[in-house]
Amino acid sequence: MKISKIVATLPGTLDADTVYLVRVDTGFDIFATDNTGTVAYAHNAVLSKVSGITGATKVSNIVGISQAAYDALGAPDPGTLYLITD
């Protein structure tokens, strides 16, 4: 397994069995290629791209929660997307 340094974009020709760190704003997205280097799979994470969107907030967490539990939170986390489940 090879790990590539942070790059601006995935290269046109991928290396096999490689993890790529692709720069996004002040962070990075993670991609891993298969053993042939023909497919790059994205890391299963919340990807929140707010660049260029005035007033947008990054979402770093997604939770399912009941309405009663949500109401009891007091101050919801602005970086969490709450899905009411009932």
C-alpha positions, 0 to 999 in steps of 0.5 A: 500500500502506498500513501500519496501526499496531499494533492489538489486533485486525483491524477488522471492515471491512478496508481494501484493500491494507493491512498490519495489525500486530496486537498479540499479547503483547509482539509482533505478527502481520502480516496483508496484505489483498487489493486488495478488502479482503475477505481478510486473509492471515496472514504465513507464520511460526511463530506461538507463543502461550503466554499463559495456559499455565503452563510454556510456551515460545515456539517461534520456529524449526522444523527437520527434522534427523536423529537423529544430528545432533540427538544431536550438538547437545549443548544443543538450543535451547528455542525450536526445534521439532526434527522428526526426519527419519529 
